[in-house]
Amino acid sequence: MTPIATEIHVVRRVRSGWYVYTCEALPGLYVASADDKKAYNDLPTAIRKLFKLDYGHEVSVHHKIDYSAFMLGHQAREALEDRTRELMDSHQDVLSFMIGRSDGDLASGSH
């Protein structure tokens, strides 16, 4: 039998101090903990067990990135959201411009 692989997307939410992970592709997946790292690390086992219950197959499940890398991405998103909020709250208009050469070539990017 040829092994196959697929990817699912799990959503993380924070509710009343609890970190909750769910997945539309796997109805019934619900992992929650007050300790975010624990919930994150519990996901492969929960997905494996749910897949076995729902489909009757043993599967291997692994995180694509570890918790520390996941948190770096999360922190970057939060910083961007905070900065966007600051700009919106400052009541300043932010305008975007396209700058190109005078011959009308916007795509080449050469100087």
PyMOL commands that set and color helices and strands:
alter all, ss='L'
color gray80, all
select helices_A, chain A and resi 36-55+67-89
alter helices_A, ss='H'
color red, helices_A
select strands_A, chain A and resi 11-15+18-22+30-33
alter strands_A, ss='S'
color yellow, strands_A
deselect
rebuild
show_as cartoon
